[in-house]
Amino acid sequence: MHSNTVNPTTRRLTLRAATAADLPGVLALLAETAGWLNGRGVRQWPAGGFPAERIAPLIEEGTMYLLDGEEGPAATLALDGQADPEFWAAGDDPGSALYVHKLAVARAHSGRGLGEALLDWAGLRVLGMGRRWLRLDCSKDNTRLQDYYRDQRFAHLRTVDLPHRASGALFQRAGGLRGGALGAAMPFVDWRGSSVRQHV
């Protein structure tokens, strides 16, 4: 953890690929977020969070990333080329995109723009891998979350309404930044962690 500060209470955060040792912290963060969502009546993720067998493969594949905080992960997301076949059809050209999953920000870090910064970083990865789109799916019923993604310049493509899936609102935006420079927007995040660069 870097000791550089932007102000007396903001320590620098480091973005890196999660390792097996991070699994408990990532699970705890996802469980916290799931509990918060369910407490607000949003049926997006299981109320108790995800079982380890759902998250461990993402870490093993090198597609789960986290922002290190002093007391565990400040934020996390998975980014990969795996299009959910129940949502993305052949006509969507699934291979032209990277897909965001499991984006979560610790409640102690909410309101700091970490989610926005991670989405911008993911947008840069899209370009770096020669793809066109950054895509995600989210709760069909969570209009507030959908508005958040619209504010991040995602366009709503359609909603796939499957009775066994809480998710299904499909969004995408072009690769790259939503606006502004990444480093200028989040000066307390170290975007150059070696664990991240080796996967680009």
N, C-alpha and C positions, 0 to 999 in steps of 0.2 A: 504494500500500500504506500503510495506516495504521500509525503507530508506537505506538498505544495498546496496552498490554499488560494481560493478566489476571495473569500472573506473569512473571518475567524471561525465560522461554523461549517464551511463547505470544504471538505477534503476531496482530493482528486480521486476519481473512480477509474478503474481499468477494465476495458472490454477484452474478454478472452474466451476461448473455447472451454466449455466445462469439462472436467475430468471426473473419473469415477469417484474420487473423494468428495466431489461437490454434490453428489446425488442427494444426500439428506437435506442440504440447504436448499437445493432447487425444489425438492418435493415440499419442503416447508413453505417456501414462497408461493408455490402454486396452490397449496392447500389454503394459505391465508387469503389469496385472491379469490379462490373458489368460494370460501366461506363468506367473504365480503359480497361477492356477486349474488350468492343465494340469499343472503340476508336482505338484499334489495329486491328480491323477487325475480332475479335473472337466472334462468335455467340454461346456462351456457356450459358449465363444467360440473362434474360430480361434486356434491356439497362437501365431501371430505377430501377433495383433491384427487390426484391421480395415483394409481398404484405404481410401485417402483418398476414393474415390468413394462409399463407404458413409456416411461421416461428414460430408463437405463439404455435402451437401444439408440435413442437419439444422441446420448452422450457418447456411446461407443462408436457411432457413425461420424462423430465430429460435427454434428449439425445443431447442437444445443450450445448457446452462448450465454454468458452472464456478465453483468457489471458488478465488480467486486465492491462491496461496502465494508465498513469496519466491523459490522456484526453479522456478516453473511451477505448473500446476494442482494444487491439493491434493485436489480431488474434482470429479467431473463427472456429469451425468445429462442425458438427453433427456426431455422431457415434452411430449406432444402428444395429440391426439384420434384418432390413427390406430390402430384396433383391427386386430390381425393376423387376417385372415379365416380362416386355418387353425386358429385357436384360439377366437375369439370368434364365436358364432353369433347369428343374429337374435334368438333368445330371450333373449340376454344384454343386449339393448338397448345395443348398443355405443356409441351416442351419449350415453349417460348417464354416461360416465366419461372421465377422462384416464388416459393410459398411460405408465408409467415404462419407459424403455429405457436401456441403456448406463450404469447406475449403477456408478461405480467410485471408489475412494478410493486415493490414493497410499499405498504401503506405509509411507512415512515418516510418514504421518498416521494410520495405522490405530490403532484403540482410542480415538480422541478423540470418537467419536459423530457424525462428519460425515455418515455415511450416514443415520443416524436423523434428523438435523436436516434433511437434504435431503428426506427422505420427508415430514416434517412440513410443510415449505414447500410441497411438491407437494400435500399434502392441503388446505392453505389455498387454493392455486390452484384446486383442484376447486370449492370453495365460491364463490370469486370469479368463476368462470365459469358459475355456476348449474348445475353438474353434481352428481351424487350420489356417484360411486365413484372411488377411486384403484385402478388395476389394474396388474398386471404378470404376466409369465410368467418362469419360471426353469427351470433344469435339472431334468429328470425324476429324475435319479439323485443329486442333491446334497442329501441330507437335512439336512446342517448349514445350508446356505443356506435351505432351506425352514423350518427351525426358527427361523432368524434373522427371517424375515418373520413367522412366527407371533408371535414376541416383540414385533414392531412392530404387533401387533394386526391383522394381515392374516388373513383366513380362506381356507383352501384350498377352492376350489370343485370342482375336478376336475383330473385329469391327462389330457391328450390325447396319446396315444402314437403319434406318426408316425415311421416308420423313418428318414426323412431329416432329422428335427429333434431336436437334443439337448435343446432346451427343450420345455416342454409342461405344466409344473405351473402351474396358473392360480390366482392369488391376488387378493383385493380387500379393501378396507376402506372404510368411509364417509369422506367428505371431512372435513377438519378435522385437528386435532392428535390424536396418540395419547394425549396426556395432558400437562398442564403447559403453561407458556407458552414459546413458541419462543425469545424473547429471553433468558428466564431460563435455559433449558436450554443455550443456546450463546451466552454473552455475548461471545465473541471473534469472532462473525460479524456483519458488516454486512449486514443483510437489506434495506436500503433503497436499494441501488444503482439509479441512474436507468435503467440498461439493462434491469433486471428490471422496474421499474415500468411502463415503456412497453409491455411485452407483456402486462400483466395486463388 
